[in-house]
Amino acid sequence: MLSVTEADDKPLKYPHMFRAADIVIITKSDLLPHVDFSIDRCLGNVRAVNRSIRSLVLSATTGEGVGAWYDWLNAEQCRRRAGIGIADPRTFPIRASNPIVIVPGFA
C-alpha cells in the first residue's frame, strides 16, 4: 500500500517491495488536493520497477475505488479456494483510472 501522504517516488526508493507485488493500492486519494503527490508520476515510477503491476486508487473517506478493491479481493479469494493461486493480473483487469499494494503472501 502507498498513501498519497507519502512521496510519489517511493517505488524508486523501495523497488524490491514493488517488484514483488501484483497490485499497488494508492490510498487516501481524497487528500490529493492538499499534498504534493502525482498519481501519474507515482504510477510511472511503479511501472519503471514492475511493468506488469496493476494499480487501484482508493479513498475510505469518499469510497472511490473501494468497489473495485472488493471485486479484486473476492476474485482472489475464489482463486485461492479453487487452488489456483494468486490472481493473474491479465485475467482480472482493473482500470488504471481506478488505481491498490498487496504484497505476496496476502491471506
C-alpha positions in Angstrom: 0.0 0.0 0.0 1.1 3.5 -0.7 -0.6 6.6 0.6 -0.7 9.9 -1.2 0.7 11.4 2.0 4.0 9.7 1.1 6.3 10.7 -1.7 5.4 9.6 -5.2 9.0 8.4 -5.7 8.6 5.7 -3.0 8.6 2.9 -5.7 12.1 4.0 -6.7 13.3 4.1 -3.1 11.9 0.7 -2.3 11.9 -1.2 -5.6 12.0 -4.7 -4.1 8.6 -4.2 -2.5 7.0 -3.0 -5.7 8.8 -5.6 -7.9 7.3 -8.4 -5.8 3.8 -7.0 -5.8 1.0 -7.9 -8.1 -1.1 -4.8 -7.4 -0.3 -1.4 -5.9 -3.0 0.3 -3.7 -2.7 4.0 -3.6 -4.8 5.2 -0.6 -6.1 8.5 0.8 -6.9 9.9 -2.7 -9.3 12.3 -1.1 -6.2 14.2 0.2 -4.7 14.8 -3.2 -5.7 18.5 -3.3 -3.7 19.1 -0.1 -0.5 17.2 -0.9 2.3 17.3 -3.4 1.7 13.9 -4.9 1.1 13.0 -8.6 -0.8 9.7 -9.3 0.6 9.7 -12.8 4.2 10.3 -11.7 3.8 7.6 -9.0 2.4 5.0 -11.4 5.1 5.8 -13.8 7.7 5.1 -11.1 5.8 1.9 -10.1 5.8 0.7 -13.7 9.5 1.5 -14.1 10.1 -1.1 -11.4 7.3 -3.6 -12.3 5.8 -3.3 -15.8 3.0 -5.8 -15.1 1.7 -4.5 -11.8 -1.9 -3.4 -11.6 -3.0 -0.3 -9.6 -6.0 0.9 -7.7 -6.6 4.3 -6.2 -8.9 4.4 -3.3 -10.3 6.5 -0.6 -12.0 5.2 2.5 -13.5 8.6 3.0 -15.2 9.1 -0.3 -15.5 5.4 -1.3 -13.5 5.9 -4.5 -12.1 2.6 -5.8 -13.5 0.6 -2.8 -15.8 -1.4 -5.1 -13.0 -2.4 -7.4 -10.9 -3.4 -4.4 -13.7 -5.6 -3.1 -14.1 -7.2 -6.5 -10.4 -8.0 -6.7 -10.4 -9.4 -3.1 -13.4 -11.6 -3.9 -11.8 -12.8 -7.1 -8.5 -13.5 -5.3 -10.4 -15.4 -2.6 -12.2 -17.6 -5.1 -9.0 -18.4 -6.9 -7.2 -19.4 -3.7 -10.2 -21.5 -2.6 -10.1 -23.2 -6.0 -6.3 -23.8 -5.5 -5.4 -21.6 -8.5 -3.1 -19.3 -6.5 -2.5 -15.6 -6.9 -4.8 -13.9 -9.4 -3.2 -13.4 -12.7 -3.1 -9.6 -13.4 -4.1 -10.3 -17.0 -7.3 -12.2 -16.1 -8.8 -9.6 -13.7 -8.5 -6.2 -15.3 -8.5 -3.1 -13.1 -8.9 0.2 -14.8 -5.8 2.4 -14.5 -8.2 5.3 -13.8 -9.2 3.5 -10.6 -5.9 2.9 -9.2 -4.1 -0.9 -4.7 0.0 -2.5 -3.0 -0.9 -6.0 -1.9 2.3 -7.8 -1.1 2.7 -11.5 -2.0 1.6 -13.7 0.9 -1.6 -11.7 1.4 -4.1 -14.0 3.0 
